[in-house]
Amino acid sequence: MFSPQGPTLRELTVQALSSIEHGYDLLAPRFDRTPFRTPERVLDAVAEALEPLGPFGSGVDLCCGTGAGSGVLRELCEKRVVGVDFSAGMLQVARAAEPSVDWVRADVRRLPFTPEFDLAVSFGAFGHFLPRERPVLFAQVHGALRPGGLFAFPIAAPAPVGSPLYWAMWGFDAAMRVRNALLRPTFVMYYRTFQLAVVRAELEQAGFAVSTVPLTALGELPGGGPRCRMVLARRPA
């Protein structure tokens, strides 16, 4: 799963025993050589689905990490592009790779923005938030968007019950819960808590009008449904 230039098992273990912020600071120099970076095909599929909804003025990538999602915003937004993360190490890597983006260190649960963005995106970060934290997160995103602004992110279909992926995700979540019950600081990363029906209701409670579109470029399930959808949460004009 990892290239020779990626992190070692020891380095990943140290990260998992750290806080989220410090763990990503440690992983940052090699993060782009791990499977944890959002794949280009996912980024391309999201950009393709968003393109007909633009053009957009300013955009923000929430929990941007090393900046993989900033390319989507640079392609779609005509003005300012901002990346937000609370890991200084991840932002240092992002800034070195793409100095034209405004990289901001902040906790997305306390965003330092007035309503100034037309598009907000996020990729693969929601497992780092406990379910009770999501209403605050979604309210912060709502407050950072201009009226009519759009919050978009991909969400994968649930793994079929009993499949190898289902048991792998179940096992990972169980291991993380044991780890967090025994050790401090906690490292929150749960794959099975971000469910579309629940998230949709939370977004609507935050004031968004919510719809979804299939990301057809990412393929279909054996039953014919999409493997991945894009959630479109719009702040009403």
N, C-alpha and C positions, 0 to 999 in steps of 0.2 A: 504493500500500500504506500510505502514511502520511498522516495528517491534516496540515493546515497548521500545527497546533500541535506536531507531532511533531519528532523530531530531524532535522537537516539531514544531507546526505551527508557533509559535512565532519565533523560531530560523530560520526557512526557510524564514520568512518574512524579518528578519534582513539581511539574506544573499542576498535576492533579491534586497534590497535597498542599498547594498554595491557595491564596484567595483568587477570585476570578481575575481581578486587575493585575496582580503580581504574576499570576500564571501566564497571562497573555503578554506581559512585558518580557518574560523569559522566552516565550515561544516566538516572539515577533520576528527576529532575524531569519527564521527558517519556516515561518508560517506558510508562505506561498509555495513551499515544496511539500505540503501535506495535503491529504484529501479533504481537510477541513475548509480550505479555501473554496469559495463558491465556483463551481465549474463554469467555464466559458459558455457552454451550451445553454446553461440556465440563464446566464446574463443576456445572451443573445436572444433567447426566447422572450424574456421580459421586455427587452428593448423593442423587439418586433411587435409585441402586443400593445405596447404603450405608444408607439410612433403615430398611429392614426388618431390618438387622443390629444396630441400636441398641436402646435409647439407650446413649450412651457417657457416661462421666464427664468425664475430661480429654482434650484433644486437642492435637496439635502439628503444625504445618505446616513441613516441612523445606525449606530453600532458598526461603523464603516470598516473597522479593522485596518488592514493594510491597503484598503482602497479599491478592492476589486469592483465594487458597485459604482465607483465614481465614473467609470467609462460609460455606463448607461446614461448617467446624468449629463456628461459632457456631450454625448451624442444628441440628447433630446432637449437640453436647456440652452436658451439663447443668451442668458446673462450669468449670474453668479452660481457657482457650484460649491457646496459645503459638505465636508465629511465630519461626522461627530463620533467620538469614541472616548472612553475613560481610561484607556491604556496609553500611556505616554510612549511606550515602546512600539506599539502598533502604528501610532501616528507618526513617529519618527521614520519608520520604513515607508509609510504612505507619502510623506512630504518629500522624501528623497526621490521617489519614483515619479511624482506628479506635482511639481511646485505650483502649477496654475490653480489648483484647488485650494480653497480656504479650509485648513484642517483645524478643528476646534476640539479641545479637550473638555469634555463635559459628561455628566451623567444624564442619559436621555430621560430619566424620571424627573429631572429638573433642568429642562432645556433653557438656555439663556437667550431666547429669541422672542421677538414680537411676531405677530402674523405677517410673515414676509416671504414665504415660499409658495410656489405653485405646484410643486411635486415633492413628495417625500417617498423614499424607498428604504427597504431594509432586507438583508439577505442572511438567513441562517442564524439569527441572533436570539430569537424569542425563547428558546429553551433555557436561556440564562435568567429568565424572569419567572418568579413564582406566580401562580395564577392570581393571587391576591394583589400583586404589583401591576398587573396589566391594565386595570382601569385608570390608574394614575398615568401610566405610560401613554395610553391612547388619548387621554385628556391633554397631555403635553403636546403630542403630535397635532391634535386638533387646534390647539392654541398657536402653533407655529405656522399653520397654513393660512393663506389668504382665503377669504370667502370664494368658494368654487375650486379650491385647491384639492389635490388628489394624494392620497396615501396608498401606495401599491406595494404588494409583496407576494412572492410565490408561496404556495403551500402544497405539499405533496399529499397524495391520497394515503389513507391509512394502510399500513401493511396488512395483508390478509391474515386473519386469525389462524395461528398454527404454522404459518410460514417461517422459514429460517430467519427472515428479517424481523418478523414479529417477535420471535423469542430473543433475538439479539438485542432489540431495543428494550424489551421487557427486562432482560438481564442487566443491561447497562443502567437503566433507571433504578433497579433494585440495588445494584452495587453503589450507585451514587447516594442513595438514601441511607444505606448503612454507613458509608464514609462520612456523610454529613451529621449523622447521629453520634458518631464517635469522635470526630475531629473538628477543630476550629483552626483557622477560619473555614467557613463553608465554601464549597465550589459548586454553584448551582448550574447544572446542565441536565435537563430532563427532556427526553425526546417525545414522551407520550402525553404531555400535558397541554399541548397546543392543538386543540381540536376545532375544526372549522365552525361547527354549529355554535359552540360556546364563544369563540372569538368573534363571530359575526354579531352575536347579541351584545357583547361587550363594546364593540365598535359603535353599534347603534345607540347604546346607552351614552356613549361619549359624544354623540351628536352627529355621527357620520351617516350618510346614505350609502348602503353597502350592496355591491354586486360582485359577481365572479365571472371570469372568462377562462375557458380551457387553454392551456399552453400546449397546443397541438404538436408543436415541434419536439416536445419531450416524450411523445408516444402515448399509447393507450394501454390500459389494463386488459387482461384476457377477456373480461366481460364487456369491453368496449368503452368504458369510461376513461377519462383522462388520467394520466399518471400524476399530473400536476395542474393546479389551477392558479390563477392570479387573482388575489383579492383586490378590489378597487373600492376604497373607502373615500368618499368625497365629502368635503365640508360644504354644506349647502351655501349657495350664493346669497 
